[in-house]
C-alpha cells in the first residue's frame, strides 16, 4: 500500500469576507510518498520525514504536529 505524508505550515481560509462557503489552502506544502514494506522500510520513510522537519524548522518553536492516517 502506498503511503503519503503532507507536511505543511498553515491553513488559510481563502473565502471572501461575505462568503458563507469556506475554501482552505495549505501553505508551505512538502509531500513524501512511496511504497514501503515492512518495519525497516517504514522506519526509513519516517526518518526521511523527520530529517526534513528538523532541517527546515526550528523544532523548539513548533507549536503543534498533527499525524492522521487510517487503515482500509
SULNOR-V36064 format. One record per run of one state. SS is the DSSP state (alpha for helix, beta for strand, coil for the rest). FROM is the first residue (numbers start at 0). TO is the last residue. If there is no record, write none. Layout:
BEGIN
ss: <SS SS>
from: <FROM FROM>
to: <TO TO>
END
This chain:
BEGIN
ss: <coil beta coil beta coil beta coil beta coil alpha coil>
from: <0 1 7 9 13 23 27 29 35 37 56>
to: <0 6 8 12 22 26 28 34 36 55 71>
END
